[in-house]
Amino acid sequence: MPTQSGITISAPNAPYTFVNNIEQPTPVNSSCNTAASSSPPWPAVIGSDVSGIVISTGPDCKKLDKGDCIYGCVPVGLNKFSPFQETFVVEEDWIFKKGGNIRLEEACTIGAGVLTAALALIDGQDLTLPAPGEKVEQKEEWVVVMGGSGSVGRYVVQLASLCGYKVLASCSPSKKELTLDAGASATFNNRATAEEQLAEIEKITEGRFGRVVDASAQAVEVSIKTLVGVSKGESKYFATVDDLSEMTVPDSIQLYRIKFAKLGRDDELGKHVTSRFVDWIPILEGHFQSGALKPLDYHLVEGEGWGKVIEGIADMEAGKLAKKPVVKVQQG
């Protein structure tokens, strides 16, 4: 079988390694019906968010053609789907087709962020994603977002606004304008004490909310206190990207723990998450193409190649980058 270059890891927490002996995958049809394993093969090819160009398709493909530009995210745990290699396989129903108003570099900022946000609001909090161009009634009700300046948080802000809600988002004072630019109606300081945050939330919303999203995985306690002590909502929802920590939530609050990594898995929850993504992607595509949803800003790493990918990851993990790093690995 032909081989190609890319980046692998030999075990959990092992260093990233450039190799040139990865088996080159081949598209078979539009739906390969192979689920990602919870225990990835070692050495594992990694990566999630991606944009690129289709170089070939299987005989049953209906959405994609050779030369199409695509973007999105891929399931973790199955090497042939992982993007840290020269070529990889995508399921056409799990990927976005890029419109001409979005650059390939911008497209790398969309996949995991917007789909995680959709899980939080549409699947977890019973909101309805409007069709592209649909006029939505503006509500006098708020959605509170913890961590509104992060990648997931800014997509939660955008989607909640698209659904007609006012959005109050927490962020540091230095990220206030960034969060407002994403569509938040107001912000509050996530560096303040819990009591100060609750007072500010009550002052701004007057309790007119029943939905809180923790997009930071660091605000579970404040989120629950906000719903218990401030919210006047008849129904109360709490969604969080923290899907591991133990937490106690009152029975009056509907808890939703976002399981984004279930994409492509063959258990009941995995099938549910995957089917939801398949339903949402065409709608979200339309909103990005119309400009109703916007990609995030990014840091383009100078140069290209797999070594630059490793460099960009290291800088991100060291906290040297304020924006998501994007690396061009090869010429299109």
BELJOTA-V159243 format. One record per pair of residues at least 6 apart in sequence whose ideal C-beta (glycine too) atoms are under 7 Angstrom apart, sorted by sequence separation. I is the first residue (numbers start at 1). J is the second residue. D is the distance in Angstrom with one decimal. If there is no record, write none. Layout:
I_J_D / I_J_D
//
This chain:
64_70_6.8 / 75_81_5.4 / 82_88_6.0 / 121_127_4.7 / 130_136_5.0 / 147_153_4.4 / 148_154_6.7 / 161_167_5.6 / 214_220_5.9 / 249_255_4.6 / 264_270_6.7 / 287_293_4.2 / 315_321_5.2 / 9_16_6.1 / 10_17_7.0 / 57_64_5.7 / 74_81_4.5 / 81_88_6.1 / 122_129_5.2 / 160_167_4.9 / 180_187_6.5 / 262_269_5.2 / 301_308_5.0 / 9_17_6.9 / 57_65_6.5 / 74_82_6.3 / 80_88_6.2 / 81_89_5.7 / 145_153_5.6 / 171_179_4.5 / 179_187_5.2 / 262_270_4.3 / 7_16_5.2 / 8_17_5.6 / 57_66_6.2 / 74_83_6.0 / 80_89_4.7 / 81_90_7.0 / 98_107_5.6 / 148_157_5.5 / 188_197_6.0 / 214_223_4.9 / 227_236_4.8 / 284_293_6.8 / 316_325_5.4 / 7_17_6.7 / 54_64_5.2 / 56_66_6.0 / 157_167_5.0 / 169_179_5.0 / 259_269_6.0 / 263_273_5.8 / 264_274_5.9 / 301_311_6.5 / 315_325_6.6 / 7_18_6.1 / 8_19_5.4 / 54_65_6.7 / 55_66_6.5 / 118_129_6.9 / 145_156_5.0 / 176_187_5.1 / 212_223_4.7 / 227_238_6.0 / 238_249_6.4 / 262_273_4.2 / 263_274_5.7 / 301_312_4.4 / 54_66_5.6 / 145_157_5.8 / 157_169_5.6 / 188_200_4.2 / 6_19_6.5 / 54_67_6.4 / 188_201_6.3 / 312_325_3.6 / 5_19_6.7 / 53_67_6.6 / 54_68_4.6 / 212_226_5.7 / 224_238_6.6 / 243_257_4.3 / 259_273_6.1 / 263_277_6.3 / 5_20_4.2 / 169_184_4.2 / 212_227_5.6 / 223_238_5.7 / 238_253_5.2 / 243_258_6.2 / 312_327_5.1 / 6_22_4.9 / 53_69_5.7 / 54_70_6.2 / 74_90_6.6 / 153_169_6.6 / 167_183_6.5 / 168_184_6.9 / 171_187_5.4 / 173_189_6.0 / 188_204_7.0 / 236_252_5.9 / 243_259_5.8 / 3_20_6.7 / 143_160_4.2 / 167_184_4.7 / 168_185_6.6 / 170_187_6.9 / 236_253_4.7 / 237_254_4.9 / 238_255_5.5 / 239_256_4.3 / 240_257_6.1 / 241_258_5.1 / 3_21_5.0 / 4_22_5.4 / 51_69_7.0 / 52_70_6.2 / 167_185_5.5 / 168_186_5.1 / 169_187_5.3 / 170_188_5.5 / 172_190_6.3 / 186_204_5.2 / 236_254_6.8 / 240_258_6.7 / 309_327_4.8 / 3_22_6.0 / 51_70_6.8 / 166_185_4.4 / 171_190_6.0 / 172_191_5.7 / 237_256_6.8 / 239_258_6.2 / 308_327_4.9 / 3_23_6.1 / 4_24_4.7 / 51_71_3.8 / 70_90_6.5 / 168_188_6.7 / 170_190_3.9 / 220_240_6.0 / 309_329_6.3 / 3_24_6.1 / 50_71_6.7 / 148_169_2.5 / 210_231_5.6 / 1_23_5.1 / 2_24_4.3 / 50_72_6.9 / 72_94_6.9 / 143_165_4.7 / 145_167_6.1 / 148_170_5.8 / 149_171_3.9 / 157_179_6.9 / 161_183_4.1 / 209_231_5.7 / 220_242_6.0 / 228_250_6.3 / 299_321_5.1 / 1_24_6.6 / 22_45_6.2 / 72_95_4.4 / 142_165_6.5 / 147_170_6.4 / 148_171_5.1 / 207_230_5.6 / 210_233_2.2 / 217_240_6.6 / 304_327_6.9 / 306_329_6.2 / 49_73_5.2 / 50_74_6.5 / 72_96_4.5 / 141_165_5.9 / 142_166_4.7 / 143_167_5.3 / 144_168_5.1 / 145_169_4.2 / 146_170_5.0 / 158_182_5.9 / 207_231_5.9 / 208_232_6.4 / 209_233_5.9 / 210_234_6.8 / 217_241_4.8 / 299_323_4.2 / 301_325_5.4 / 304_328_4.3 / 305_329_6.2 / 48_73_4.9 / 70_95_5.0 / 71_96_5.0 / 139_164_5.0 / 141_166_7.0 / 142_167_6.8 / 145_170_6.9 / 157_182_4.5 / 158_183_5.3 / 197_222_5.7 / 201_226_5.7 / 207_232_3.7 / 210_235_5.3 / 217_242_4.0 / 220_245_7.0 / 224_249_6.1 / 298_323_5.3 / 299_324_6.7 / 301_326_6.9 / 304_329_6.2 / 48_74_6.3 / 70_96_6.4 / 138_164_5.2 / 139_165_5.5 / 142_168_5.3 / 149_175_3.6 / 157_183_5.1 / 210_236_4.9 / 211_237_4.7 / 212_238_5.2 / 213_239_4.9 / 214_240_4.0 / 215_241_6.0 / 227_253_5.4 / 297_323_5.4 / 298_324_5.0 / 299_325_5.0 / 300_326_5.3 / 301_327_4.7 / 304_330_6.8 / 70_97_5.9 / 71_98_5.4 / 136_163_6.4 / 137_164_5.6 / 157_184_5.0 / 170_197_6.9 / 194_221_6.9 / 198_225_6.1 / 210_237_6.3 / 214_241_6.7 / 220_247_5.4 / 299_326_6.8 / 30_58_5.7 / 48_76_6.6 / 64_92_4.8 / 70_98_6.2 / 136_164_4.1 / 154_182_4.1 / 194_222_5.1 / 198_226_6.0 / 202_230_4.8 / 214_242_6.6 / 296_324_6.6 / 298_326_4.6 / 27_56_5.9 / 29_58_3.8 / 63_92_4.5 / 68_97_6.0 / 69_98_4.0 / 149_178_5.3 / 201_230_5.4 / 224_253_6.9 / 27_57_5.8 / 28_58_5.1 / 29_59_6.0 / 30_60_4.3 / 149_179_4.7 / 11_42_6.1 / 27_58_4.3 / 29_60_4.0 / 30_61_4.4 / 61_92_5.6 / 148_179_4.6 / 194_225_6.4 / 198_229_6.1 / 10_42_6.1 / 30_62_6.2 / 55_87_6.5 / 130_162_6.4 / 198_230_5.8 / 10_43_4.8 / 50_83_3.9 / 64_97_6.7 / 130_163_6.6 / 168_201_6.5 / 9_43_6.4 / 45_79_4.4 / 63_97_6.5 / 8_43_4.0 / 9_44_5.6 / 44_79_6.5 / 47_82_5.0 / 69_104_6.4 / 117_152_5.8 / 121_156_6.5 / 128_163_6.8 / 8_44_6.1 / 46_82_5.7 / 47_83_4.0 / 71_107_3.4 / 116_152_4.9 / 120_156_5.9 / 127_163_4.9 / 148_184_5.8 / 168_204_5.6 / 8_45_5.5 / 9_46_6.1 / 40_77_4.3 / 45_82_3.9 / 47_84_3.9 / 71_108_6.8 / 168_205_5.9 / 41_79_5.8 / 46_84_5.3 / 73_111_3.3 / 113_151_4.3 / 117_155_3.7 / 121_159_5.4 / 6_45_5.7 / 7_46_6.6 / 36_75_3.9 / 38_77_6.4 / 45_84_5.6 / 71_110_5.9 / 72_111_4.0 / 73_112_4.4 / 113_152_5.2 / 117_156_4.3 / 121_160_6.0 / 148_187_6.7 / 36_76_6.4 / 37_77_4.8 / 45_85_5.3 / 71_111_6.3 / 36_77_3.9 / 37_78_6.3 / 114_155_4.5 / 118_159_6.4 / 36_78_4.2 / 73_115_6.6 / 109_151_7.0 / 113_155_4.6 / 117_159_5.1 / 34_78_6.7 / 36_81_6.9 / 51_98_6.8 / 51_104_4.6 / 25_80_3.7 / 51_107_3.8 / 32_89_6.8 / 51_108_5.0 / 144_201_6.3 / 156_213_5.1 / 50_108_6.6 / 32_91_6.8 / 49_108_5.4 / 156_215_5.3 / 31_91_6.3 / 25_87_6.8 / 27_89_5.8 / 30_92_5.2 / 49_111_4.6 / 153_215_3.8 / 22_85_5.1 / 24_87_6.1 / 25_88_6.2 / 49_112_5.3 / 142_205_4.5 / 152_215_4.3 / 153_216_6.9 / 25_89_4.8 / 48_112_5.4 / 144_209_5.6 / 150_215_5.9 / 142_208_5.7 / 143_209_6.4 / 146_212_6.9 / 150_216_6.2 / 141_208_5.5 / 142_209_3.9 / 146_213_6.8 / 147_214_6.7 / 148_215_7.0 / 140_208_6.3 / 141_209_6.2 / 143_211_4.8 / 144_212_4.6 / 145_213_5.1 / 146_214_4.4 / 147_215_4.2 / 146_215_6.3 / 147_216_2.8 / 143_213_6.8 / 145_215_6.0 / 146_216_5.5 / 147_219_6.5 / 146_219_3.7 / 146_222_6.7 / 7_84_4.2 / 146_223_5.6 / 6_84_5.1 / 6_85_3.1 / 6_86_6.4 / 4_85_5.8 / 5_86_5.8 / 4_86_4.1 / 144_226_6.2 / 4_87_6.3 / 125_211_4.9 / 152_241_6.3 / 121_213_6.8 / 120_213_4.8 / 125_237_4.1 / 124_237_6.7 / 125_239_5.7 / 124_239_4.0 / 120_239_4.0 / 116_241_6.6 / 162_287_6.7 / 162_292_6.1 / 125_256_6.8 / 162_293_6.8 / 124_256_3.0 / 124_258_6.8 / 158_293_5.5 / 120_258_5.7 / 119_258_4.9 / 119_260_6.3 / 116_258_5.9 / 154_296_6.1 / 116_260_4.9 / 115_260_6.7 / 151_296_6.1 / 112_260_6.6 / 129_280_6.2 / 132_283_6.6 / 131_283_6.3 / 123_276_5.6 / 129_283_5.6 / 132_286_3.1 / 132_287_5.4 / 133_290_6.7 / 122_280_6.9 / 132_290_5.5 / 115_277_5.8 / 118_280_5.3 / 114_284_6.1 / 151_324_6.1 / 94_277_6.1 / 113_296_6.9 / 94_278_6.8 / 76_261_5.8 / 93_278_4.7 / 96_281_5.8 / 110_295_5.3 / 78_264_7.0 / 102_288_6.2 / 109_295_4.9 / 109_296_4.1 / 75_263_4.7 / 97_285_6.2 / 101_289_6.4 / 107_295_6.4 / 75_264_3.1 / 96_285_5.3 / 99_288_6.6 / 106_295_3.9 / 109_298_5.2 / 99_289_3.7 / 101_291_6.5 / 108_298_6.7 / 106_298_6.9 / 102_295_6.0 / 105_298_6.3 / 105_300_6.0 / 109_324_5.5 / 108_326_4.7 / 105_326_5.1 / 84_309_6.6 / 38_265_6.9 / 36_264_4.2 / 35_264_5.8 / 36_265_5.6 / 35_265_5.4 / 35_266_3.4 / 35_270_6.8 / 86_330_6.7 / 53_332_5.3 / 18_306_4.9 / 18_307_6.5 / 16_310_4.8 / 16_313_6.6 / 7_306_5.4 / 6_306_6.6 / 5_306_6.5 / 7_309_6.1 / 7_310_6.6
//
